[in-house]
């Protein structure tokens, strides 16, 4: 009997088009969701990738690897679970002088902190130096943003995301103070709700994301979501305190 042929992925030359997302490796392979290798980490390539439900993820010593998992973990912002303890934390944050949310005031430091954040299971970061440079360039192009938690003019937590039109793709977060990354995510949810953005891509399924209301979506449905959301006009990426009304009663969101 002939040996079963292992599935292969294409090697992308610089500027080459991505294959359709449905051609990614399946669940019965060693790398489910892997769709291509190679190419470039420039603004054009990243824009094209995210527009088709694809993102880069690799470690030092590996080529650029591109992924489109099926299913996709997505947080529908109207299903975000604000647990009672976190609601109390947000109330304290909103009411406390010197506590504020800023957007894009220090993107480079946010992605640097995300890269150095300890991860479950140990191991090195996937936010390698080339990735940090690429996303800083994407930020300069207006397609990547940082949501930052500041206390007494100190950056204590935050996250960064890719945003094209009304499609938002969460990337990574960090925390240097208790619950700071959760505050950043809550702020992003409030921002998205206010501006009519329906979903935040979370890429991979984790127990923590599921506890916050994220759920798996078939890849085909996710790609359709991207095709509908990306052409829509995007919001102005500035955080206003009134956005907290999306998560907290009026009496708690007043500063």
C-alpha positions in Angstrom: 0.0 0.0 0.0 1.4 3.4 -0.9 2.2 5.8 1.9 -0.3 8.6 2.5 0.9 11.9 1.1 1.2 14.6 3.7 -0.6 17.9 2.9 1.7 20.8 2.0 1.4 24.5 2.1 2.6 27.1 -0.5 5.8 29.1 0.0 4.9 32.8 -0.7 7.3 35.0 -2.7 7.3 38.7 -1.6 4.1 40.3 -2.7 2.4 37.1 -3.7 -1.4 36.7 -3.1 -2.5 34.5 -0.2 -4.4 31.3 -1.0 -8.0 31.2 0.0 -8.6 30.6 3.7 -10.3 27.3 3.1 -7.0 25.8 1.8 -5.5 25.9 5.3 -4.4 22.6 6.8 -7.2 20.8 8.5 -7.7 19.4 12.1 -6.3 16.0 11.1 -2.8 17.5 10.5 0.1 18.5 12.8 -0.6 22.2 12.1 -4.3 22.9 11.8 -5.0 26.3 10.4 -1.5 26.8 8.8 -2.1 28.2 5.3 1.3 29.5 3.9 4.9 30.3 4.8 7.2 33.0 3.5 6.2 36.3 2.1 6.9 39.6 3.8 5.7 41.4 7.0 5.0 44.7 5.4 1.9 46.9 5.6 0.5 45.7 2.2 0.9 42.0 3.1 -0.6 42.4 6.6 -3.5 44.3 5.3 -4.2 41.6 2.6 -3.8 38.8 5.2 -6.2 40.3 7.8 -8.7 41.2 5.1 -9.0 37.5 4.3 -9.0 36.1 7.8 -5.3 35.3 7.9 -2.7 36.3 10.5 1.1 35.7 11.0 2.3 33.7 14.0 5.8 32.2 14.3 8.9 32.0 16.6 12.5 33.0 16.3 14.3 30.7 13.9 11.1 29.9 11.9 10.0 31.4 8.5 7.0 33.7 8.5 4.0 31.4 9.1 0.5 32.4 8.2 -2.6 31.0 9.8 -6.4 30.8 9.4 -7.8 28.4 12.0 -11.2 26.8 11.8 -13.1 27.5 13.9 -12.1 31.0 14.9 -12.5 32.4 18.4 -14.6 35.6 18.3 -16.0 37.9 21.0 -19.3 39.3 20.0 -19.2 42.5 22.0 -22.9 42.3 23.0 -22.1 39.0 24.7 -19.1 40.2 26.7 -19.4 38.9 30.3 -18.5 41.5 32.9 -18.3 39.4 36.0 -19.3 41.1 39.3 -15.8 41.3 40.7 -14.6 42.9 37.5 -17.5 45.3 37.5 -16.4 46.5 40.9 -12.8 46.9 39.6 -14.1 49.0 36.7 -16.2 51.2 39.0 -13.1 51.9 41.2 -11.0 52.6 38.1 -13.5 55.0 36.5 -14.0 56.9 39.8 -10.4 57.2 40.8 -8.4 60.4 39.9 -5.4 59.6 37.9 -6.9 56.5 36.3 -7.6 56.8 32.5 -7.7 55.0 29.2 -5.6 56.3 26.4 -5.5 55.1 22.8 -2.3 55.1 20.8 -0.3 57.3 23.1 2.6 54.7 23.3 2.0 51.9 20.9 5.6 50.9 20.7 5.8 50.4 24.5 2.6 48.4 24.6 3.7 45.9 22.0 7.1 45.7 23.7 5.5 44.9 27.0 3.2 42.3 25.3 6.3 40.7 23.8 7.9 40.4 27.3 4.8 39.3 29.1 5.3 35.8 30.7 3.0 33.3 29.0 1.4 30.2 30.3 3.6 27.2 29.7 6.8 29.3 29.4 8.7 29.4 26.2 9.7 32.3 24.1 7.4 35.0 22.7 5.8 34.9 19.2 6.0 38.7 19.1 9.6 38.5 17.7 11.6 41.6 16.8 10.4 41.6 13.1 6.8 41.3 14.2 7.2 44.3 16.5 8.7 46.3 13.7 5.9 45.2 11.3 3.1 46.2 13.7 4.7 49.5 14.5 4.6 50.2 10.8 1.0 49.0 10.6 0.3 51.4 13.5 1.9 54.3 11.6 -0.4 53.4 8.7 -3.4 53.8 11.0 -4.3 50.1 10.9 -3.1 49.0 14.4 -4.0 50.6 17.7 -3.1 50.3 21.4 -5.6 50.5 24.2 -3.7 51.6 27.3 -4.4 51.7 31.0 -2.7 54.6 32.8 -2.6 55.2 36.6 -0.9 58.4 37.8 0.8 58.8 34.4 2.2 55.2 34.6 1.4 52.7 31.9 0.2 49.6 33.8 -1.5 47.5 31.2 -2.9 47.4 27.7 -3.5 45.6 24.5 -3.0 46.1 20.8 -5.2 45.2 17.9 -5.5 45.5 14.2 -8.4 47.5 12.8 -9.5 47.7 9.2 -12.8 49.5 8.7 -15.1 48.0 11.3 -13.2 44.7 11.6 -11.2 44.5 14.8 -8.6 41.8 15.4 -7.2 41.4 19.0 -3.6 40.5 19.1 -2.0 40.5 22.6 -2.3 42.2 26.0 -0.1 42.7 29.1 -0.5 43.7 32.7 1.8 45.3 35.2 -0.9 45.8 37.8 -3.8 43.7 39.0 -6.6 43.4 36.4 -5.0 46.0 34.1 -5.3 43.9 31.0 -8.9 43.1 31.8 -9.6 46.8 32.1 -8.0 47.4 28.7 -10.2 44.7 27.1 -13.3 46.1 28.8 -12.4 49.5 27.4 -12.0 48.1 23.9 -15.4 46.4 24.2 -17.0 49.6 25.4 -15.4 51.5 22.5 -16.6 48.9 20.0 -20.2 48.9 21.4 -20.3 52.7 21.2 -19.2 52.7 17.6 -21.3 49.8 16.4 -18.5 47.4 15.9 -20.0 44.0 16.5 -17.1 41.6 17.1 -13.4 41.3 18.2 -11.4 38.5 16.7 -9.6 36.5 19.4 -7.9 34.0 17.0 -7.5 31.0 19.2 -9.8 29.3 21.8 -8.7 29.7 25.4 -10.6 29.0 28.6 -10.1 32.6 29.7 -11.6 34.1 26.5 -14.5 31.7 26.7 -15.2 32.9 30.3 -15.5 36.4 29.0 -18.1 35.4 26.4 -16.0 34.6 23.3 -17.1 31.7 21.3 -16.0 29.7 18.2 -17.2 30.7 14.8 -16.8 28.7 11.6 -14.0 30.1 9.5 -16.3 30.6 6.5 -18.6 32.8 8.6 -15.7 34.7 10.0 -14.3 35.4 6.6 -17.8 36.7 5.6 -17.8 38.9 8.6 -14.5 40.4 7.5 -15.7 41.0 4.0 -18.7 42.9 5.4 -17.0 44.9 8.1 -13.8 45.9 6.4 -15.4 48.2 3.7 -17.3 50.1 6.4 -16.0 53.5 7.7 -13.8 53.0 10.8 -14.2 54.9 14.0 -11.9 57.7 15.3 -9.6 55.9 17.7 -9.9 58.1 20.7 -11.4 56.9 24.1 -14.0 59.1 25.7 -15.1 58.5 29.3 -18.7 58.3 28.1 -17.9 55.0 26.5 -18.0 53.4 29.9 -21.8 53.8 29.8 -21.8 50.8 27.5 -20.8 48.6 30.4 -21.7 50.4 33.5 -24.9 52.1 34.8 -24.8 55.9 34.4 -24.2 56.5 38.0 -21.0 54.3 37.9 -19.6 55.6 34.6 -19.6 59.3 35.6 -16.1 60.7 36.4 
